[in-house]
Amino acid sequence: MAHLRKRILGTCAAALMATGVAAKNDITVAMQLEPPHLDPTSAAAGAIDQVLYSNVFEGLTRFMGDGSVVPGLAQSWEISDDGLTYTFKLQSGVTFHDGTTMDAADVKFSLDRINAEDSANAQKALFGAISEVTVVDPSTVEIKLSEPDGNLLFNLAWGDAVIVAPESIDNIKQLPIGTGAFKFTSWTQGDNIRIEKNPNYWGTPAALDIATFKFISDPTAAFASMMAEDVDVFAGFPAPENLPQFEADPRFQVLVGSTEGETILAMNNKQPPFDDPKVRAAVAHAIDRQAIIDGAMFGYGTPIGTHFAPHNPGYVDQTALSLHDIEKSKALLAEAGFADGFETTLDLPPPSYARRGGEIIAAQLAEVGITAKINNVEWAQWLETVFKGKNFGMTIVSHTEPMDIGIYANPDYYFQYDNSDFQALMTKLNTTTDPEARNALLGEAQTMIAQDHVNGFLFQLASLSVAKAGLTGLWRNAPTQAVDLTGVSWSE
């Protein structure tokens, strides 16, 4: 009988293995936005990093789920006493997914490409202090700065600074070749991107063999696909009203954390009437932040009054400078010569915070006489017409890049804020390394853009994800816009 029982149990185990139940080693990740292409070093679209950051591409340093910056392709580094020279020792045995060796020449190529005159890198300004990159030997690279930059190691962890090879650069937008724990397999546009485990990874190998990123833009479809268990995790779940149902269902886990996403009502500072600070202030006072958080995000989100994450130690609460005050808003409009209000456009990309929030904001602006004509646009169109073309009146977007207040020092950035005092402040910040002094400068910067009402500062985007109960290793917080699968596995 014992022998027969062993045979039966063995047969059942074999059957389970054959159906894939016993040892699940793949994952399907749903996300709302599809990347416009697959090169994180030449676009501002966060969806690119969501798929590829750390999974396929790696930088000299990298972000962890708790927001810390740790060594990546750089094993270690030394900083000169004057803060102008960084010498990086690279990890050994690193190869790209095509089998070629990653060495110091690839690091030089990648960093030089960021600062090239024809660079399309969305965060080029972060690396402006790099004056020279030198190959010391195949495993050592030296970066010289024109001035000290206390944020260099942090900035090198961005997806915009991942290391790429010159041999693969011509096809990188369709065929990304990195050094990560996963390698790109296929992209069925409009549906999914597939990556698989890199058997030759230099570091700790991934537990998963296959990962499929599926694009589901509609919140109703997102709920249905998750509830039907067609996907294993939905990163950035777009229907927060449904989260209580998942929390009550033992099949799922709900991960609620914070992001670096300052959600703003951006105004075109060079386009009338938003070139008038009084008009921008009127818009800010017409907005009821809590009503937007409650109506568009079902209570998930933290009100902000400036472009800075509330969980950051250097945060200064500036919400009092733009409290909801309809009468003050009307008075400011009258002072600016718009007692009867005006008409403008409101471009809304696909995310729920924008589409749902836009409807609420348009109604709020109407109360003070501002008619905002809503224009729903797809992400690629938003990047082309708003971000690149600067052809808009107002728009809603969440800036998910970490510690990115420096964008307000770039007058060519899409909302076109041009303030020499702020630019000088950022220059001073970049040469300051003492943490307390940096926080003081960051406080000044937050106050300046809040007082100028550069944009309507709405709320810090919450990180909301739904996953099957058996998944471990997922990020709860989002220190950068990424779905890092390198430490994800199925519990037994």
C-alpha positions in Angstrom: 0.0 0.0 0.0 2.8 2.4 0.9 4.4 1.7 -2.5 1.1 2.3 -4.3 0.6 5.6 -2.3 4.1 6.8 -3.4 3.3 6.0 -7.0 0.0 8.0 -6.8 1.7 11.0 -5.1 4.5 10.9 -7.7 2.0 10.8 -10.5 0.1 13.8 -9.1 3.2 15.8 -8.6 4.3 15.1 -12.2 0.9 16.2 -13.4 1.1 19.4 -11.4 4.5 20.2 -12.8 3.2 19.5 -16.3 0.4 22.0 -15.9 2.7 24.6 -14.4 0.9 24.8 -11.1 3.7 23.4 -8.9 6.5 25.7 -9.9 5.3 28.9 -11.4 8.3 30.8 -12.7 6.6 33.4 -15.0 4.7 36.6 -14.3 2.3 38.9 -16.2 2.5 42.5 -15.2 -0.2 44.9 -16.3 0.4 48.6 -16.6 -1.7 51.4 -18.0 0.6 53.1 -20.5 2.6 51.5 -23.3 6.1 52.9 -23.9 6.5 55.0 -27.1 9.8 53.2 -27.7 12.4 51.3 -25.7 15.2 53.7 -25.2 15.2 55.2 -21.7 18.0 57.6 -22.6 16.1 59.5 -25.2 12.6 60.1 -23.9 10.7 61.5 -20.9 8.1 58.7 -21.0 8.1 57.0 -17.6 6.5 53.8 -19.1 9.9 53.0 -20.7 11.6 52.9 -17.3 8.6 50.9 -15.8 9.5 48.0 -18.1 13.2 48.3 -18.6 14.7 49.9 -15.5 17.0 47.5 -13.6 15.3 44.6 -15.5 17.0 45.1 -18.8 19.2 48.3 -18.4 21.5 49.2 -15.6 23.5 52.3 -14.6 26.6 52.9 -12.6 24.4 53.2 -9.5 20.8 52.2 -9.0 17.7 52.9 -6.8 16.4 50.4 -4.4 12.8 50.1 -3.3 13.4 52.1 -0.2 14.8 55.0 -2.2 18.4 54.4 -1.3 21.2 54.6 -4.0 23.5 51.6 -4.1 26.3 50.4 -6.5 25.1 49.1 -9.9 27.5 48.5 -12.7 30.0 50.4 -10.6 31.4 48.2 -7.9 32.9 51.1 -6.0 34.0 54.7 -6.4 36.4 57.3 -5.0 35.8 61.1 -4.9 38.6 63.6 -4.9 39.0 66.0 -2.0 37.8 68.9 -4.2 34.7 67.0 -5.4 35.7 67.4 -9.0 36.9 63.8 -9.9 35.0 60.6 -9.5 36.8 57.3 -10.2 34.6 54.3 -10.7 35.7 50.7 -10.5 33.4 48.6 -12.6 31.9 45.2 -11.7 33.8 42.3 -13.3 32.4 39.8 -15.8 29.6 42.0 -17.1 28.3 41.3 -20.6 25.6 42.8 -22.7 22.7 40.6 -23.7 24.3 40.1 -27.1 27.4 38.5 -25.5 29.7 41.5 -25.9 31.7 42.8 -22.9 30.6 45.8 -21.0 33.6 47.9 -20.0 34.8 51.5 -19.4 34.5 52.4 -23.0 30.8 51.7 -22.9 30.4 53.9 -19.9 32.3 56.7 -21.6 30.1 56.3 -24.7 26.9 56.4 -22.7 27.8 59.5 -20.7 29.3 61.4 -23.7 26.1 60.6 -25.6 24.0 62.3 -22.8 25.9 65.5 -23.1 26.3 65.5 -26.9 25.1 68.5 -28.8 22.3 66.5 -30.5 21.4 64.6 -27.4 17.7 63.8 -26.9 18.2 62.8 -23.3 15.2 64.3 -21.3 17.4 64.8 -18.2 20.5 66.2 -20.0 20.7 69.2 -17.6 21.4 66.9 -14.6 24.7 65.9 -16.1 25.9 69.3 -17.4 28.7 69.5 -14.8 30.4 66.5 -16.5 33.3 68.0 -18.4 35.3 64.9 -19.3 34.9 61.1 -19.1 38.2 59.1 -19.4 38.8 55.4 -19.8 41.6 54.6 -17.3 41.6 50.9 -18.1 38.8 48.5 -19.2 37.4 48.3 -15.6 38.0 51.9 -14.5 36.4 55.1 -15.6 37.1 58.6 -14.4 34.5 61.4 -14.5 35.7 65.0 -14.2 33.3 67.8 -13.3 33.5 71.5 -14.1 32.1 72.1 -10.6 31.2 70.0 -7.6 27.8 68.1 -7.9 26.5 66.7 -4.7 23.8 64.9 -6.6 26.0 63.0 -9.1 25.7 59.5 -7.6 21.9 60.0 -7.2 21.6 61.3 -10.8 23.6 58.4 -12.2 20.9 56.1 -10.8 18.2 57.6 -13.1 17.0 55.5 -16.1 18.3 58.3 -18.3 21.8 57.3 -17.4 21.8 53.6 -18.0 24.8 52.1 -19.8 24.4 51.2 -23.4 26.7 49.9 -26.1 27.6 51.8 -29.3 27.1 48.7 -31.3 23.4 48.4 -30.4 22.4 52.1 -30.4 21.0 52.3 -33.9 18.2 49.8 -33.0 17.8 50.5 -29.3 14.3 51.9 -29.6 13.0 48.6 -30.9 15.7 46.2 -29.7 17.0 47.2 -26.3 20.3 45.4 -25.4 21.4 46.0 -21.8 23.3 44.2 -19.0 20.3 43.4 -16.7 19.0 40.3 -15.1 16.4 40.0 -17.9 16.8 40.4 -21.6 14.3 41.7 -24.1 12.5 39.1 -26.1 9.6 40.7 -28.1 7.3 43.6 -28.4 3.8 43.1 -29.8 2.8 46.8 -30.1 -0.5 47.6 -28.6 -0.5 44.5 -26.4 2.6 43.4 -24.6 6.4 43.4 -24.1 8.1 40.2 -23.1 11.4 39.7 -21.3 13.2 36.6 -20.1 15.8 35.6 -17.6 19.4 36.4 -18.6 21.3 33.2 -18.0 24.7 35.0 -18.1 23.8 37.8 -15.6 26.8 39.1 -13.7 24.9 39.6 -10.4 22.3 37.7 -8.4 20.2 35.9 -11.0 16.4 36.6 -11.3 14.0 34.0 -9.7 11.6 34.5 -12.6 12.2 32.9 -16.0 9.7 35.0 -18.1 7.9 38.3 -17.5 5.2 39.8 -19.8 4.2 43.4 -19.5 0.6 43.8 -20.7 -0.9 47.2 -21.5 -4.4 47.9 -20.3 -5.4 51.5 -20.4 -9.1 51.3 -19.4 -9.7 51.3 -15.6 -12.8 49.0 -16.0 -10.8 46.5 -18.0 -8.0 46.8 -15.4 -10.4 45.7 -12.7 -11.9 42.9 -14.8 -8.5 41.5 -15.8 -7.1 41.5 -12.3 -10.3 40.0 -10.8 -10.3 37.2 -13.4 -6.6 36.6 -12.5 -5.6 37.1 -16.2 -2.7 39.1 -14.9 -0.5 38.6 -11.8 0.1 42.2 -10.8 -1.2 45.5 -11.9 1.4 48.2 -11.3 -0.1 51.6 -10.8 -3.6 50.3 -10.6 -5.8 53.0 -12.3 -9.1 52.3 -10.5 -8.6 53.2 -6.8 -12.3 52.9 -6.2 -12.0 49.1 -6.6 -9.2 48.7 -4.1 -11.5 47.8 -1.1 -12.8 44.8 -3.1 -9.2 43.5 -3.6 -8.4 44.1 0.0 -11.3 41.9 1.1 -10.3 39.1 -1.3 -7.7 36.7 0.0 -6.5 36.0 -3.5 -4.9 39.4 -3.7 -2.7 41.8 -1.9 -2.9 45.6 -2.2 0.3 47.6 -2.0 -0.2 51.2 -1.0 3.0 53.4 -0.9 4.4 56.7 -2.0 5.9 57.9 -5.3 8.1 60.7 -6.4 5.2 61.8 -8.6 4.3 65.5 -8.1 0.9 65.8 -9.9 0.5 69.3 -11.2 -1.8 71.4 -13.3 1.0 72.7 -15.5 0.6 76.2 -17.1 2.4 77.5 -20.2 4.3 80.3 -18.6 5.2 82.0 -21.9 1.7 81.8 -23.4 -0.8 84.6 -22.5 -2.5 84.8 -20.1 -0.3 82.4 -18.1 2.7 84.7 -18.5 1.0 86.9 -15.8 1.8 85.6 -12.3 -1.6 87.0 -11.1 -3.4 84.8 -13.5 -1.4 81.7 -12.4 -2.2 82.6 -8.8 -5.9 82.9 -9.7 -5.8 79.5 -11.2 -4.1 78.1 -8.1 -6.7 79.6 -5.7 -9.5 78.3 -7.8 -8.4 74.7 -7.2 -9.7 72.6 -4.4 -7.0 70.0 -4.0 -8.8 67.7 -1.6 -11.8 67.6 -3.8 -9.5 66.4 -6.7 -7.9 63.8 -4.5 -11.3 62.5 -3.3 -13.0 62.7 -6.6 -10.2 61.4 -8.9 -8.1 59.3 -6.6 -10.8 58.2 -4.0 -8.7 59.7 -1.2 -5.3 58.3 -2.2 -2.8 61.2 -2.4 -1.1 63.9 -0.3 -1.8 67.6 -1.0 1.3 69.6 -2.1 1.9 73.3 -2.6 5.2 73.1 -4.4 7.1 70.6 -6.6 8.6 68.4 -3.9 7.8 65.1 -2.3 6.4 65.4 1.2 8.3 62.3 2.4 11.6 64.0 1.6 13.5 65.4 4.6 13.9 68.7 2.8 10.2 69.2 2.2 8.6 72.5 3.2 4.8 72.7 3.3 3.7 75.5 1.0 0.0 74.6 0.6 -1.0 77.7 2.5 0.2 79.9 -0.4 -2.5 78.5 -2.7 -5.5 77.6 -0.6 -8.9 77.2 -2.2 -10.4 80.7 -2.3 -12.8 81.5 -5.0 -13.2 85.2 -4.1 -9.5 85.7 -4.0 -9.2 84.0 -7.4 -11.9 86.3 -8.9 -10.1 89.3 -7.5 -6.8 88.3 -8.9 -8.4 87.8 -12.3 -9.9 91.2 -12.2 -6.6 92.8 -11.3 -5.0 91.0 -14.3 -7.7 92.4 -16.6 -9.8 89.2 -16.8 -12.8 90.1 -14.7 -15.0 88.1 -17.1 -12.5 85.2 -17.2 -11.0 83.7 -20.3 -10.8 80.5 -22.4 -7.9 78.1 -22.6 -7.2 74.5 -23.3 -6.6 71.6 -20.9 -4.7 68.7 -22.5 -5.2 65.4 -20.6 -3.0 62.3 -21.1 -4.5 58.8 -20.4 -3.8 58.2 -16.7 -6.8 58.3 -14.5 -5.4 61.1 -12.3 -5.4 63.3 -15.4 -8.6 62.3 -17.1 -10.7 62.2 -13.9 -8.9 65.1 -12.3 -9.2 67.2 -15.4 -13.0 67.0 -15.3 -13.0 68.2 -11.7 -10.5 71.0 -12.3 -12.4 72.2 -15.4 -15.6 72.5 -13.2 -13.6 74.3 -10.5 -12.1 76.8 -12.9 -15.6 77.5 -14.4 -16.7 78.8 -11.0 -14.3 81.8 -11.4 -15.0 82.3 -15.1 -12.2 80.3 -16.7 -13.4 78.0 -19.5 -11.0 75.1 -19.9 -11.6 73.2 -23.1 -10.7 69.6 -22.4 -8.6 67.8 -25.0 -8.0 64.1 -24.3 -4.7 63.0 -25.9 -2.8 59.8 -26.1 0.6 59.6 -24.4 2.6 59.8 -27.7 0.6 62.9 -28.7 1.1 64.5 -25.4 4.9 64.0 -25.6 4.9 65.5 -29.1 2.6 68.5 -28.8 2.8 69.4 -25.1 6.2 68.3 -23.9 8.2 68.9 -27.1 6.0 71.3 -29.0 5.0 73.4 -25.9 1.7 73.9 -27.7 -0.8 74.0 -24.9 -2.5 76.2 -22.3 -2.8 73.9 -19.4 -2.2 70.2 -18.8 -2.2 67.7 -16.0 0.7 65.3 -15.5 2.5 63.6 -12.7 6.3 64.1 -12.6 7.5 60.8 -11.3 11.3 61.5 -11.6 13.0 61.7 -8.2 14.2 65.0 -6.8 13.4 66.9 -10.0 12.8 70.4 -8.8 15.8 71.4 -11.0 13.5 71.3 -14.0 12.3 74.7 -13.0 15.8 76.1 -13.8 15.4 75.1 -17.5 13.5 77.9 -19.4 13.1 75.5 -22.3 11.2 72.9 -20.3 7.7 72.5 -21.5 6.0 74.9 -19.0 8.7 77.5 -19.8 9.4 79.1 -16.4 12.3 81.5 -16.8 13.6 82.9 -13.5 17.3 83.9 -13.2 17.1 83.9 -9.4 15.9 80.3 -9.4 18.5 79.3 -11.9 21.2 80.8 -9.7 19.8 79.0 -6.7 20.0 75.7 -8.5 23.6 76.4 -9.5 24.4 77.0 -5.9 22.6 73.8 -4.9 24.6 71.7 -7.4 27.9 72.9 -5.8 26.7 72.2 -2.3 27.4 68.9 -0.6 26.5 69.5 3.0 23.1 67.9 3.7 21.8 70.6 6.0 22.9 73.4 3.6 21.3 71.5 0.7 18.0 71.2 2.5 18.0 75.0 3.2 18.6 75.7 -0.4 15.9 73.3 -1.4 13.5 75.0 1.0 14.2 78.4 -0.7 13.6 76.8 -4.1 10.3 75.3 -3.0 9.2 78.7 -1.7 10.2 80.6 -4.8 8.2 78.5 -7.3 5.2 78.4 -4.8 5.2 82.1 -4.5 5.4 82.5 -8.3 2.6 80.0 -8.7 4.5 78.5 -11.6 2.0 75.7 -11.8 -1.0 74.5 -9.9 0.5 72.0 -7.4 -2.1 69.3 -6.7 -1.0 66.2 -4.9 1.8 63.6 -4.5 0.7 60.5 -6.4 0.2 57.4 -4.3 1.8 54.1 -5.5 -1.2 51.8 -5.8 -0.6 48.2 -7.0 -2.7 45.0 -6.8 -1.0 41.6 -6.9 -1.8 38.0 -6.4 -1.2 36.9 -2.8 1.7 34.6 -3.6 4.0 37.3 -5.1 6.9 38.6 -3.0 9.6 41.2 -3.6 7.5 43.8 -5.3 8.2 47.5 -4.5 5.6 49.1 -2.3 7.0 52.6 -2.8 8.2 54.0 -6.1 11.4 55.9 -5.7 11.6 56.0 -9.4 9.1 54.9 -12.0 10.0 51.2 -12.4 8.6 47.7 -12.0 11.8 46.1 -10.7 11.4 42.4 -11.1 14.9 41.4 -10.2 13.9 40.4 -6.6 10.4 39.1 -7.3 9.4 35.5 -6.8 6.4 33.3 -6.1 6.2 32.0 -2.5 5.8 28.2 -2.2 
